[in-house]
Amino acid sequence: MKSAILYQVQLNFNQIVQIVKQLPVNDKIKLSKELEKDAINSKLSRLLKLFKTNDLTEDMINQECEIVREKLYSKSHGK
């Protein structure tokens, strides 16, 4: 089994763009999907941290859901 040789290079954004432009279309699509996943995970993590609370119980959530359901029902039935 061959040992992998690792190299580190410093590339700026424009250099990366030039490399990506050389990729075949299928690889560009794969890269795009990976970047999208990464961005979504990052945004989701930030949102979860922003809304994290220990003060919210399941009963409170259920109560709020019931209030919203009642309002929607009343609105849809003209009450």
Phi, psi and omega in degrees: 000131181280144174278139179280137176258126181252136176238145174244131177230149177261124179236142174270174184303315182297323178294320178296317178301317180297321178294316181298322179298337180276348182289152172294157184305317181298321178290325176297320179296315178299316179297317179301316180295320178295317179294322178296317178300315181298316180294318180296315179299319180295315180295318180297318179299317179296318179297316180298320177294321181296320185262003182295131178207150175258359184271357184256123180254165177296324178298320178296319179295314180299320179297315179296320177299318180295320178298315180295318178301316180297319179296316180296319179297314180298318180295319183284339181253015174065031180261000000 
